[in-house]
């Protein structure tokens, strides 16, 4: 994917820089830039120092066993993740510190101290044992963003039963696929959850999923909404509150080998058999612990909020395991950012005095479209650090976030990683890194990332290519569940002994990484290789545009033509004049070869439930093809409206 370097330079040469303030550097957990060189010289010793900060039942014999493409970390070591996230904090002042602050969409809320969390996790772990769950049994969790979700995960980790969390927006068919692939013994769900004032019928989906999932013996149901009591199945279903009633308040943590499976997480958006990412115990915990501590500069009195859903890897690593291993206070919110009004996120930040906020570029662009009036309603001065995750962030969205949410005083850590990587791999360190809007900056210490061409040779500054990781890292996936050949083929076959991310990137003259999205999100226009992110960033740079998605449509003359789907800011109405203005704007920012052939205005873009734009569906619409897999689509009406609009304009 040798990108056209001229177009990349035109867009991604970013003159605005934001060095850390002297005040921030003084208090930062890490402010010595020499740490990069130290970690590079001896990465195993670097990771072992973090591992030493955790509690081990048995110390490891060897830090890394690397037999490409298979890695084992902290070989021979034994530990328990639940113990490290809860028990080890109980002998200090953290015992009575808030571990989880939870707010439901209707406004109900609950705070769990570490001592509260310990008792609830032990009770549920004992409840699972009473149902015959043993070490190694897989448990599928299909819950809304309620406290029982992390409690269930930690209880599974406590007894050595790998969990498979399925996002609460998935269909019955998607759940069934995951149940059957993992051969789960138990399904944990709720009678419902709240979203934009409506009740999501989780129990109904869960019931349907069990038709054709013979491995499941019991369904545990949380009573959240009180709307499914009549649907309980005698002999199979059991209420959560009945299961934990009378259970002992202590449960001895199971000693787990460092390489024992901690959880399965199925990647979304593909057709065919689901792809079960396997994460293990020791390396994963070390990686998430280290990155949470340094990237978010965690302090004892921080109130930390990652706005992701725990159904995705971001929630696993940076709501549950990373923050709790650090003894942090982590915030959970059940519902939508626009319920009952578009200021709900900012109201939550003000209410709980949140100091760190980690959210998605998609959300930030939506907030931009809604306007500054909503954050201006609330006092956001408690914030001291901001983060982004999920996809590349446009420079203008970065600056809007920094200015309007962070008040121009909070560093923005733009992070790159994947379900497969388990932990952040490319990121600023806020006490060290000079920030550039739109760039994830540098690889985390101990990570060796590079941008290479088709042959695997480094492309050098200014050019684009494939992002690869050249050295093992602790939280890396170990395999695909039940499909080791696919694991090798998908991630390790393109370049010998090098992890292929399937993401495009460029590296600038300062060694900073600029992520360009998935490698199939590249448009070939008259021999110019143009990243969708380049054109989208140029469009969002226009003051009238809130969000944009670009795809390539087959063109007999140019090979591909650029089609842009644009969401305008609330006060702007689409017109032929704006179409012409936006085409000129892209030409000015990048060049004539990147000028969109067509621009369609849409109130919303089709997105997954984790907020990523589904460009492949836009390609299907533009090419007039039958839509591909829509399992992970957040709102099917968005695609339907686009299909109707596109057909009318044709």
N, C-alpha and C positions, 0 to 999 in steps of 0.2 A: 504494500500500500504506500508506494512512494508518493507522498503528497506534493502538490504543486507549491513549491516553496515561496513563490512570489505572492500567491494569494494568502498563504499563512502569515507571512510577514506583514502584509497589508493590514490584516485584522488584529493579529496577536502581538504586535509590538506595542507594549503597554508602558507608557511613560510615567503613570502614577505609581508611586511607591509609598509604602507605609511601614517605616521601621518601628520596632517596639520602643515604647517610651522608656526613659530611664527609670521611672517609677515602677513600671511593670517588670522591667528586667531585675530590679532589686529584690522583688518578692517572688520571682518565678521559680518553679521547682527545678528548672534546668535553664541555665543562661550561658553556659560555656560552649562556644562553637567547636571546641576541640573534640567534643563527644563524637562527632561524625567520624573523625579520623581514628579515634580509639576503637570505636565499634567496628570499623572496617578492618583494622589490624587483627582483631581477635573477636569475631562475632559470637563465638560460643561462650567466651568469658563474659561478654556483654549481657547475653541473655541469662546466663547463670546467676549474675548479680540480682536480677529481678526475681528469678526463681527462689533465691535465698530469702527474699522478703515474704514468701508465702510459707504456709505450714505444711510440712511433709511428714507422712507416717514413716516412710523410709526414704532416705536420700538416694538420688540417682547414682548409677555407676558410670554413666557416660552421657555427656550433654546431647550429642547428635550422632546418630547412625544414618549415613546417607548412602543409599544404594539406588542411584537414579532409576526411575523417578519416585522412589519410595523413601520417605524420611521417617525416622523415629526420634522423638525428642525426650530428653531426660530419661534415658533408657534404664529400666530397673527401678525407677522411683515409684513410690506409692503415695497417694494423697486422696482427699475427697473435696470436690468442688463446693458442695453445700457447706461443709465445715469451714472452708476458707472464706466463703461469702457471709457466714453468719457467726458460727461458734467462736472463732478466734477474736471477734470484736467484743465478746461478752465479758471479758476479764478487765476491760478498760472502761473509761467514761462513755464509750460508744454504746454500751449496753442499753442506755436509755436515750440514745440519739435516734432521731427519725431516720429509718432506713428507706421507707417508701411513703411518699405523700401521694394519695390518690384522689382524683376528682372525677365524678361521673358527669355525663353530659347534663342530666337534669339538675345538677348542682349539689348532689350528695357528695360527701367526702369522708375520707378515713386516713388516719396516720398510723403506721406500724413502726414501732421502735425495733431495734435489732432484737430485743428480748421478746417482743410480740411476734416478730417474724420467726424466730427460733421455735416458739411453741406451736405456731400454726403449721410450719413446715413439718415438724415432728409428728403432729397429730395426723396430718394427711399422709405422710410417709407410712405411718403405722396402719392407716386405713387401707392403703394400697397393699401392704403386706397381708392384711386380713382377707383380701380378695385373692390371695395366692400369687401376687406379683413377686418375682424373684429377680436377682441380678441377671442382666442381659435381656430381660423381656422388654419389648418395645411398647411404648405408651404414646398414643396420638392425642394431642391437645387441640381442641377447636373451641376457643373461647374469645369473647370480646376483651377489650382492654380493662379488665377488672383485676383486683389484687390476687384472686385465685389463680390467675395465669402464672405470674412468677412463683407463687407458692407451690403450684403443681410442678413447675420445672425444677425448683430446688429440692422438692421432695423426691422426684425421680432421680436426680443426681445423688441424693443422700443414700438411696438404696441400690444404686447402680443400674437403674432401668433407663436406657436411652429414650429420650423424648423426641417426638416428631410434632412440632407445632405447625398447625395449618391455619393460615390467616382466616379470620372470622368472616371475610367476604366471599370465600370460595363456595362453589356449588357442591351439591351432593356427589356428583360424578367425580369432581376433583378430589374430594375427601376419600371416596371409595378407592380411587387409583392409588392414593398414598397409603391407605390402610392395607391394601393388598400387597403393595410393593414391600412395605416394612413388616408385614405379618404382625400387626399390632394386636396385643391382647386386650387392651382397655382403650376406650374412647372417652375423653373428658370433654364435656360441653356445658352449655348453659341454656336456660329456657329462652333466652333472647338477650339482646343488647340494644343500646340506644345510639341512633345516628340521625342527625338533623331532626330531632323530635320524633322520629319514627322508631318502632321496634323492629329489629332485625330478627327474623325467625330462625335462629340457629338450631333449635331442637328439631324442627321440621327437616332441615337439611341433613342433620346428623342421623335422624331416623331413616331417611331415604338412602343415605350412604351405606347403611348396614345391610341393605338388600343386595347381596352379592359380595359381602365381606365376611366370610365364615370364621376368620381367625379371632374376631372380637367376641369376648365372653361377657363383658359388662360395659354399661355406659354409666358414667358418673355425671350428674347434672347439677349445676349451680342454679339456685333460684335467684335470678336477677330481676325479672320483670313480673313474675307471677302470672304468666300467660300460657303456660304449657302443662299445668298440673294434670289435666285430663289425658295427656299424651304419654304419660309414664307407662312403660311396659313391665308388667309384673314378672319378677324373676330375672330380668335383664337390667333394668334401670334402677339406679339408687341415687337418692339425693345426696349431694356433698355434705350437707349439715347432718344428715343421719349417719353417714359413713364416719365422720370425725367425732361424733358424740361419744364420750366416754373413752376415747383413745388416750393412751399414755402421752404425757407432755414431753417425753424424751424419746429419742430414737438414735441408737448408735450409728454413726456414719460408716458406710461400707468402705473398706480399703480398696481403692481402685488403682490399677496399674496406670502409669502415665499414658499408655497407648490404648487403654480401654475406651470404647466409644462413649462420648458424653451425649451427643445428640445427632439426629438426622434432620436435615432441612432440605426440602425439595425446591428446586429452582422452578420459576414460573415462566410462562410465555412461550413454551415450546409445544409442539405437537408430539404425539406418540407417548411412549413410556416416560413417566416423570423421572427426573434425574436427582437421586438422593445424595446430597453432599454429606460426607461423613466427617465430623469433627470429634477429636479425641480429647482427653482430659488434661494432661499436664501442660503440653505446649499451648493449647488453646487458652488455658487460664493465664499462663505467663504472658502471652501476647496481648490479651485483652486488658489484663492488669497494667502492664507497662504502658501501653498506648493511652489508656484512659488517664493515667497519672500524669503523663508528660504533655500530651496534646491539649488536654483541657486544664492543665495546671491546677489540678484539684487540691483544694485546701480543706481543712477540717470543718470549717463553717460554711462551705459552699452549699448552695441548693441548686442541684443540677437537673436540667430537663432536656432529654432527647425526645423530640415530638413524634418519632417513628412509632409504628405498631410493632409489638413484640413478635407478630407473625412473620416478620422479615428479619434477616440477619442483623440489621442495625439494632433492632430491639433486643435480640439475644445478647449481643456483645456490649452494647452501650446504653441499655436501660437496666439489664439484669446483671450479667456476670462481671463486666469490667468495673462499674461503679460500686457494686456491693463488695467485691473483693478488695476494693480500696476503702471500704467503710464510709462511703459517701451517702448523702441524702439524695435519692433519685425520685423524680416526679413522674407520675403517670396520669394521662387524661384519656377518658373513654371516647369522646365524641369528635364532632366536626369543628374546624376553626371558625365557622360562620354561624354557629348556633349558640344562643338565640340571635346574635348579631355578629358582624364581621370583626369585632374586637375581642373575641373570646380568648385568643392566645395572649393578648396583651393584658387582659384582665387577670389571667392566671399568673403571669409573670409578676404583676404588681401585688396580687393577693398573697403570694407565698414568698416574695422577696427573692425570686430566682436570680442567680448570679451567672449561670452558664446556660446558653440555649443553643441546641444543636438541631437543625432542621434542614429541609430539602430546598434546592433551587426552584423546583416547581412551586412550592408553597410561597417562596419569596416573590416570584413573578406574579403570583395571584394577589399577594398583598399589595404589590406595586399597582396592579390594575385597580384594586379597591380604593387606593389613595391613602395619603398620610393622615387623614382625619381620624382614622381608627386607632393607630398607635398613639396619636396625640391626646387621646382621651385619658391615658394612663401614665402613671409615674413609672418609667422603666430604668430609673437610675440605679437600681440594685444590680443590673447587668454589668459584668466586667469582661466577659468573653463570649464570642459568638462562633458558631461552627456551621458548616454545610456538608451535605452528604447525599449521594444518590445518583448524580450525573454532573457533567461539567456546568459550572455557573458562568453566565454571561457577565462580563465586566460591569455593565450598568446595574445589573441586579445586585452584584457584590457591593457596589458603592451605595446603592439605595439602602441595603441592609445595614451596612456600616454606619451610615448617616442617620437614618430614620429610626432604627431599632437600637443601635449601639451608641447613638448620640455623638458619633465621631471620636469616641474614646476607647472602644472595645476592639481588640484584635479579632480578625475573622480567620478561623482555621478552616480552609477548604480542603476536605479530605477525599482521597481516592482509595477505594478497596472494593472487594466483591464478596458475594456469599462464599465463594470458594476460598478466599484468603483468610476469612475469619476475623481479621483485624485490619486496621488502617495500615496501608503501606506507604502512601505518599501524602505528605502533610507538612504544613509549617509547624515549628515549635515556637509558641508565641513569645517566649522570652529571648529568642535568638533570631528568628527569621524576619527579614524585610519582606513585607507582603506585596504582591502584585495582584490587582483585581483580575480574576479569571484564571489564575494559575494555582495549582495545588502545591507548587514550589518544589520541595525536595523529598527524596525518599527518607522515611524514618531511619534513624541510626540503626545499623545492622542489616538493613535491606539494600540489596544491590539491584537497582532498576536501570533499564536502558531502553533506548528507542533504536530499532534496527530495521533494515530493509528486507526485501524478500529473501536474500541470501543469508541473513543473520548478521550482516556487518553493521556496526554503529553508523547512524546517519549524520551525526554531528550537529552543531548549532544551526537553528533556522530551518532545518528540514523536518519532514514528518515521516512517520513509519509506524511499526508495530511496537507497542509497549510490552516488554518482557521482564521477568524477574529471574536473575541469574544465580541466585543462591537460596537454599531452603530457609524458611522462616517458621517460628514455633507454631502459629495457629493455622498453618496451611491445611487444606483438606487432605485426607489420607487416601481416599478412594471414592468411587461412586458405589453406593450400596448395591451389592449383588451384581456389579458390572465393572470389574477391574479392567477389562479390555477397553471399554469406552473411556474410562478415566485416562488411560495412556494415550489413546487416539486423540481425545479432545484437547488435552492440555500439554502433552509432552512430545507429540509426534512431529510437529513442524520444525523444531530446532532441538538438536540433541542435548538432553539434560538441562533444558531451559524451559521455564514455565511460560506458556503462551497465554496472554490475558484476553486476546480477541478484541482489545481496545486499541484505537489509534491515538497517537500522541506526537507532540513535537517537543524539542528541548531547545531552550534559548541560550543566548550567550552567557548567561549567569548560571547555567546548569539547571534552570527551573523547568519543570514539566508542565505542559499544557495539554490537557486531555481533550480529545476530539470525538469521543463517543465510540460506539461499537464499530468495528471495521466494515461491517456491511452498511453503515450509515455514511457512505462515501458516494458522491455523484461524479460520474465521468462525463464531462461536457467537452466535446471536441478535443479530446486528449488531455484536458485539464482535470486533475483529480481534486475535487473540492469537498471538504468535510461539511456535512449538514450543520455542524455546530458553528462553522465560520459564517455561513449565510444567516443562520438564526441569530447569532450575536450581532451581526450587522443590522438586522431588522429591529431587534430589541433596543439597539442603540438609538433608534428614532423615538422621539418623545411621545408619539401617539400609540406606540405598540407596547402591549403588556407581555405578550408571549408569542412565540412562533415555532412552527415545526416545518422542516423542509424535507422533501423526498425527491428522488430522481424517477422520472417517467420515461419510458422508452420513446426515443425520437429517431426517425429514419435518417435524418441528416446529421444531428449532433451526437448520436449515440444515446444520450439522456438529456432531458430537459428538466430544469429545476421548477418544481411546483411548491409554493409556500402556502401554508395554512396559518393565518394570522388572527390572534385575538387582540382587539384594540382596547385601550383603556376605557373606563366606563363612560367618560364624557365625549367619546369620539364615535362618529358614525361612519361606516365604510362607504366609499364612493370611488368613482373612476379617478378622481383627482388624487385621492390618497394612494390608490394603486400605483399611479404614475410617480408620485412622490417617493414611495417606498422602493420602487425599482431604481430610481435615480440614486437614492440613498445607498443601496447596496453597491451600485456601480462605483460610487465615490469611495466607499469604504474598502472594497475589495478589488473591483475591476469589472469590465463588461462581461467577462466569461461567467461571472457569478450572478448576473442579473436574472431574477426569476422570470420564467416565461409566463407563468400564471400565478396570481395571488387570490386566494379565497379567504373571505372573512368568516370567522366562526366564533360563537360565544364561548365555546369550550373546546379543548383539544382532547382526543381520546387518550386516556391514561390508565395504567394499571392501578390497582388499589394501593400500591406503594408510591404512586405519584409519578412514575416514569411515562414519558410520552410513547405511545405505541405507533412508531413510524411505519412498521410493516403493514398495519391496517390502513394507514393513509396511502401507502403504495398500492394496496389492493383496490382502494377506492379510485385512485387516480388511473390505474390500469384497467379498471372495469372488471376485475377478477372477483371470484367468490371470496368472501372474507375468510381468513385463516382463523386459527384458534382464538376465541374471545373469552376464554375461561377467566382470565385475570382482569378483564375490563371493569373499571369502577362504575361506569354509567353507560349502558348500551345505547341509551337514547342519543348520546352525543354522536356516535357513529351513524345511527339511523338518520339524524338530521343532516349530517355531512353527505351521506349518500343521496338524500333527496335534493339537497342543494346542488351537488355536482351534476346530477342527472338533468336538473332543470337548466343549468347553465350550458350543458352540452346541446 
